[in-house]
Amino acid sequence: MRNEWKKFVCVLLIAVLTVSGCGSRKTPVPPETTEETVGVTGETSGAAEETAGAEEESVGVGDSADMTNDADAGEDVTSSYVVTLYPTIQSDVPDPDVIRVGETYYMVSTTMNLCPGVPIMKSTDLVHWQIVNYVYETLEDDDITNLEHGADMYSRGSWAASLKYDEDTSLYYVGFMSNNHGFYVYTTADIENGSWTKYHTTRWFHDPALFLEDGRLYVITASGGSCRIQELALNPDG
């Protein structure tokens, strides 16, 4: 009986030592990596320009990575790339919508009661942004927009603007909902310096998303647990 008890104690002691890490287990050593971090600082200048800063990290060795295409013998394919971590914009840019036209990115966002409204922001790398235009100077000429006679549009105004580009007509479209006034669509041929043509309806299109197909303009909207698609016909009279 005593010998069996000793065997039990020995087995228990070995188990405890193994679980506690006192055995022969080795701690894995992570592989060596080579990386370089470059800091970029953004700056803001005036009401018409805004840039944003972020940290950039070069992946691999240096700024470039060489890759060989094994499928085509003797053919080398070289690609340069930079991975940017958390390109945070040091500003209030809610509900963004981003498109790319050529090598340039454009972005719009919610501005609510602020006028001018719906800024057009421009970037070539998705890190540094500059305000180049606004969709409108003032939404409407009424008491709500002008904050007169006890009326206001605080926390309302323009919400969740949608931005699209029509390659066939070279027109830019911006659509958004205003809780006070209804749904707006603005168009321009020069997104950076041009003026905008306004179209308006009292129909309700909450959190809209514009899209174009076969030369026709549609809006997707979701509200109350349902989603619908509506074709839009822009009236030249606005």
C-alpha positions as CSV (number, residue, x, y, z in Angstrom):
1,M,0.0,0.0,0.0
2,R,2.8,2.3,0.9
3,N,4.6,1.7,-2.4
4,E,1.5,2.4,-4.4
5,W,1.1,5.7,-2.5
6,K,4.7,6.7,-3.3
7,K,4.1,6.0,-7.0
8,F,1.0,8.2,-7.0
9,V,2.9,11.1,-5.4
10,C,5.7,10.8,-8.0
11,V,3.3,10.8,-10.9
12,L,1.4,13.8,-9.4
13,L,4.7,15.7,-8.9
14,I,5.8,15.1,-12.5
15,A,2.4,16.4,-13.8
16,V,2.7,19.6,-11.7
17,L,6.2,20.3,-12.9
18,T,5.2,19.9,-16.5
19,V,2.1,22.1,-16.3
20,S,4.0,24.9,-14.4
21,G,6.6,25.1,-17.2
22,C,9.5,23.5,-15.3
23,G,9.8,20.7,-17.8
24,S,11.7,20.7,-21.0
25,R,9.3,22.9,-23.0
26,K,10.9,25.7,-25.0
27,T,9.4,29.1,-25.5
28,P,8.9,29.8,-29.2
29,V,11.1,32.5,-30.6
30,P,9.3,34.9,-33.1
31,P,10.9,35.3,-36.5
32,E,13.0,38.3,-37.2
33,T,11.4,41.1,-39.1
34,T,12.7,44.2,-40.8
35,E,10.4,47.3,-40.9
36,E,10.7,51.0,-41.0
37,T,8.2,53.5,-39.6
38,V,7.9,57.0,-41.2
39,G,5.9,59.7,-39.4
40,V,3.8,62.2,-41.5
41,T,2.4,65.3,-40.1
42,G,-0.7,67.0,-41.4
43,E,-1.6,70.6,-41.3
44,T,-4.6,72.8,-41.7
45,S,-4.6,76.1,-43.6
46,G,-7.7,78.3,-43.7
47,A,-11.4,77.3,-44.3
48,A,-10.8,76.1,-47.8
49,E,-8.0,73.7,-47.2
50,E,-7.6,70.8,-44.8
51,T,-5.0,68.1,-44.6
52,A,-4.6,65.1,-42.4
53,G,-1.6,63.4,-40.9
54,A,-0.9,59.7,-40.3
55,E,1.9,57.3,-39.6
56,E,3.3,55.3,-42.5
57,E,5.0,52.0,-42.3
58,S,7.2,50.6,-45.1
59,V,6.7,46.9,-45.4
60,G,9.5,44.5,-46.1
61,V,13.0,45.9,-46.7
62,G,12.8,49.6,-47.6
63,D,10.0,51.0,-49.7
64,S,9.9,48.4,-52.4
65,A,9.4,44.7,-52.7
66,D,10.6,42.6,-55.7
67,M,8.4,39.7,-56.8
68,T,9.1,37.2,-59.5
69,N,6.2,35.7,-61.5
70,D,6.9,31.9,-61.5
71,A,4.2,31.3,-64.1
72,D,6.1,33.1,-66.8
73,A,9.7,31.8,-66.8
74,G,12.3,34.6,-66.9
75,E,9.7,37.4,-66.4
76,D,10.3,39.6,-63.4
77,V,7.4,41.7,-62.0
78,T,8.5,44.5,-59.6
79,S,6.0,46.3,-57.4
80,S,6.4,49.1,-54.9
81,Y,4.0,49.5,-52.1
82,V,3.5,51.2,-48.8
83,V,1.1,50.1,-46.1
84,T,-0.4,53.0,-44.0
85,L,-1.7,52.2,-40.6
86,Y,-4.8,54.0,-39.3
87,P,-4.8,57.1,-41.6
88,T,-6.9,59.1,-39.1
89,I,-8.2,62.5,-40.2
90,Q,-7.8,65.0,-37.4
91,S,-11.2,66.5,-38.1
92,D,-14.9,65.8,-37.9
93,V,-15.7,63.8,-41.1
94,P,-18.8,61.6,-40.3
95,D,-20.6,59.3,-42.8
96,P,-17.8,59.5,-45.5
97,D,-18.3,58.4,-49.1
98,V,-15.2,58.0,-51.2
99,I,-14.8,57.5,-55.0
100,R,-11.7,57.3,-57.2
101,V,-11.5,59.1,-60.6
102,G,-8.3,58.3,-62.4
103,E,-5.5,58.6,-59.8
104,T,-7.5,61.0,-57.5
105,Y,-9.8,60.2,-54.6
106,Y,-12.7,62.4,-53.7
107,M,-14.7,62.3,-50.4
108,V,-17.9,63.9,-49.1
109,S,-19.4,63.8,-45.6
110,T,-22.2,64.9,-43.3
111,T,-22.2,68.6,-42.4
112,M,-25.7,68.9,-40.8
113,N,-26.6,72.6,-40.2
114,L,-23.2,74.0,-41.3
115,C,-22.9,76.2,-44.3
116,P,-21.2,76.1,-46.8
117,G,-22.2,72.4,-46.8
118,V,-21.0,69.0,-48.0
119,P,-17.2,69.6,-48.5
120,I,-15.4,68.0,-51.4
121,M,-12.2,66.6,-50.1
122,K,-9.4,65.5,-52.5
123,S,-6.5,63.0,-52.0
124,T,-4.0,61.0,-54.0
125,D,-3.0,58.5,-51.3
126,L,-6.1,58.3,-48.9
127,V,-3.9,59.8,-46.2
128,H,-3.5,63.5,-47.0
129,W,-6.8,65.3,-47.7
130,Q,-7.6,68.8,-48.9
131,I,-10.9,70.6,-49.1
132,V,-11.2,71.8,-52.7
133,N,-14.9,72.8,-53.0
134,Y,-18.3,72.8,-51.3
135,V,-21.5,71.5,-52.9
136,Y,-23.6,74.5,-51.7
137,E,-23.1,77.8,-50.0
138,T,-26.4,77.7,-48.3
139,L,-29.0,75.0,-48.4
140,E,-32.1,77.2,-48.6
141,D,-33.0,80.8,-48.0
142,D,-35.5,80.3,-45.2
143,D,-35.9,80.7,-41.5
144,I,-34.7,77.2,-40.8
145,T,-31.4,77.6,-42.7
146,N,-30.9,81.2,-41.6
147,L,-31.7,80.5,-38.0
148,E,-34.3,83.2,-37.8
149,H,-37.6,83.7,-36.0
150,G,-36.9,80.9,-33.6
151,A,-36.3,78.3,-36.3
152,D,-33.2,76.2,-36.8
153,M,-31.8,73.1,-38.4
154,Y,-29.3,72.1,-35.6
155,S,-28.4,68.4,-35.8
156,R,-30.4,68.2,-39.1
157,G,-29.4,69.8,-42.5
158,S,-27.4,67.5,-44.8
159,W,-26.9,63.9,-43.8
160,A,-24.9,61.0,-45.2
161,A,-24.1,62.4,-48.7
162,S,-23.5,59.9,-51.5
163,L,-21.0,60.7,-54.2
164,K,-20.9,59.2,-57.7
165,Y,-19.1,59.9,-61.1
166,D,-20.6,59.2,-64.5
167,E,-17.8,58.2,-66.9
168,D,-20.2,58.6,-69.9
169,T,-21.2,62.2,-69.2
170,S,-18.3,63.3,-67.0
171,L,-20.8,64.5,-64.4
172,Y,-20.4,64.2,-60.7
173,Y,-23.5,63.5,-58.5
174,V,-24.0,64.2,-54.8
175,G,-27.2,63.1,-53.1
176,F,-28.2,63.6,-49.5
177,M,-31.3,63.8,-47.2
178,S,-32.3,66.9,-45.1
179,N,-34.8,66.2,-42.4
180,N,-36.1,69.7,-42.7
181,H,-36.4,70.0,-46.5
182,G,-36.3,66.6,-48.2
183,F,-33.9,65.0,-50.7
184,Y,-31.4,66.8,-52.8
185,V,-29.2,65.9,-55.8
186,Y,-26.5,68.2,-57.0
187,T,-24.5,67.8,-60.2
188,T,-21.3,69.4,-61.6
189,A,-18.8,68.8,-64.4
190,D,-16.0,70.3,-62.4
191,I,-15.9,68.8,-58.9
192,E,-12.9,70.9,-57.7
193,N,-13.7,74.4,-59.0
194,G,-17.2,74.3,-60.6
195,S,-20.6,75.4,-59.5
196,W,-23.4,72.9,-58.8
197,T,-26.9,72.4,-60.2
198,K,-29.5,71.7,-57.5
199,Y,-32.4,69.2,-57.8
200,H,-34.9,68.8,-55.0
201,T,-37.8,66.6,-54.0
202,T,-39.8,66.4,-50.7
203,R,-39.7,62.6,-51.0
204,W,-37.8,60.8,-48.2
205,F,-34.7,58.8,-49.0
206,H,-33.0,58.1,-45.7
207,D,-29.2,57.4,-45.8
208,P,-29.2,57.3,-49.6
209,A,-26.7,55.6,-51.9
210,L,-26.7,56.7,-55.6
211,F,-25.7,54.5,-58.5
212,L,-25.8,54.7,-62.2
213,E,-26.7,52.0,-64.7
214,D,-27.2,52.4,-68.5
215,G,-27.3,56.2,-68.2
216,R,-30.1,56.1,-65.5
217,L,-29.7,57.4,-62.0
218,Y,-31.0,55.4,-59.0
219,V,-31.0,55.8,-55.2
220,I,-31.0,53.0,-52.7
221,T,-32.5,53.9,-49.3
222,A,-33.1,52.0,-46.1
223,S,-35.5,52.9,-43.3
224,G,-37.7,51.1,-40.8
225,G,-36.1,47.7,-41.5
226,S,-36.8,47.9,-45.3
227,C,-34.7,48.7,-48.3
228,R,-35.8,50.0,-51.7
229,I,-34.4,51.2,-55.0
230,Q,-35.9,54.2,-56.7
231,E,-35.1,55.6,-60.2
232,L,-34.6,59.4,-60.2
233,A,-35.5,61.7,-63.0
234,L,-33.8,65.0,-62.7
235,N,-36.0,67.9,-63.6
236,P,-34.1,70.7,-65.5
237,D,-36.2,73.2,-63.5
238,G,-34.7,71.9,-60.3
